[in-house]
Amino acid sequence: MSNSGEGGPGANGILVRVDGVDRTFHRGAEEIHVLDGLDLEVPQGEFLALMGPSGSGKTTLLNLIGGLDRPTRGSVAIGGDRLESMSARRLAAWRARHVGLVFQFYNLLPVLSAARNVELPLLLTHMSGAERRRHVAVALEVVGLSHRANHYPRTLSGGEQQRVGIARAIVSDPTLLLCDEPTGDLDRKAGDEILDLLQALNAQHGKTIIMVTHDPHASARATRTVHLDKGQLSMEAPA
Amino acid sequence: MINWLSQVAAVTLFNLRTIPQRRGAALAAIVGIAGVVAVLVGVLSIAEGFRAAMTITGPDDIAIVLRASADTEMTSGLSREETRLIADAPGIARGPEGPLASAELFVMINLPKRSTGTDANVPLRGVQRAASAIRGDMTIVEGRNFEPGRNEVIVGAGAARAFAGLDLGHTIKVGQSQWKVVGIFTGGGGAAESEIWTDAAVLQPAYQRGDSFQSLYARLESPDSFASFKDALTTDPRLKVKVVRQREFLAEQSTMITSFIQTIGFFIAALMALGALFGALNTMYSAVADRTREIATLRALGFGAAPVIISIMLESLVLSLIGGALGSAVAYFAFNGFTASTINWQTFSQIAFAFAVTPQLLVMAVVWAAVIGLVGGFFPAIRAARLPIASALREG
């Protein structure tokens, strides 16, 4: 694979290719093998759910795909960009351009308004202030929160905060959306609204989404579900 | 570059806006740095004030002649014949009454300090008629000048403030005689303001000095005349004298105490700065710890390590500059103009002076505060930049 894939899919439509990845952590003298020779391919436009028990390596795999962590062995390539060979600086720039992240606990900056939170990824682009404001307005409209743009996170419900988080994730039009338990902190109704939103982003906007979840109700919304157990894929289930 | 700067600005803005959430630690750091700056400026303002009291302003055209082996007026001695030869030397300016030269006596008298009541050495200078014209900046602000031949003195404004019994109209005992204070003078804030002046001809018999003097002050035709004046005196076989400019003479006489005060000041300030540095470090470490998840979120979104480091250092810098400004203000209002007197160990005389919080001191204070802030922010900033993003995202 080359390093010049610019985040687009390969000739066979594969956007994410995880190839023989190990990830080992050290706790004192103890070695903890979280991922063990894992292979995974995700085509562009797929909505993939990653399921598995706690400690199975779901979030670790998501972090590797998002360039937030590096494999101990093996390769992670997104559209031809091999992440393990990138410097930390280049990886940060790559993340800014190609990855939208949605967190379980939203991870909004409490001192910034919803609009300012959504604007953050655009500060890493060369957009003018007017362009940034226009993109923020569109992103907030997509998640249905235009009327809450100037509200601070503490004044928003959990569901609204997660919508802001999703708006922040999509505002720079990334190649890939990575969602780590996006409904894990929400009640069923708010969770369903978030899942509706993710489904719409996948179906209507063609976003490739990888979602870590414990919840079969959530994974049912995905186009494919893979199960992890003890650091390896144990089962694949198309929706 | 613009992109990078906007990253720095965004993260810095975020950091600064979280300060109210950490107001206790931030306030402790600000107060700590303010204390360092206030003490540093306060102590150094003593040295600055002393230096100012020993400095003359205006053209550098006053020369002092001493015996060749003397370092101070106290250890010098000149005969009347020698002072006549000196006054006739080339390069001395002339007034309506002849050369602007004053042969002078310099003795110490004991007077109680107003502040403590303890005795201190106060310089009493016997001068000739031209003394005021030579100094140039002498002004009688109360009363009148002494009359030649009478037991009368005029008192420098600094000495009048610092020592008891020097009020206008009072009488002081010098040797076996009573002397009346007939005037108060200012001398541009210089060392003369710590002195008492009288007629040299009256002072000589009071101290059994015969017809001798200790120094000769001369105003030169111009600052450039100094070399020819000096050459004329030092090559005259009848004279064994040294010739120095007054500015250099006073500066040399103040070096010991100024250096001592500065050393003490910097030592105390360095110790306090160490404490303040730990305060700043603690504040910024806790700031980083409190924001671990937010910093990791920014890093995850693609913000670089360098903007995070710079923004945290800028935050620390802002806090320290607030502390520096606060400390400078406290030092200025508490110390600037505060009058005191101290002994000049090189002349064993009391010098009255006012603490001087100068612009240079304030700039130095800000620099100290900035250094404390930057060092205090550096290590926490490095820690923030090295946070493992994946695990830090779940903290909090």
Interface residues (C-beta under 8 A of the other chain):
Chain A: T59 T60 N63 G66 L68 D69 A88 R89 A92 A93 W94 R95 A96 R97 L101 F103 F105 N107 L109 P110 V111 L112 L120 P121 L123 L124 T125 H126 R168
Chain B: I2 N3 S6 Q7 A10 F14 R17 T18 R293 E294 T297 L298 R299 A300 L301 G302 F303 G304 A305 P388 I389 A390 L393 R394 G396
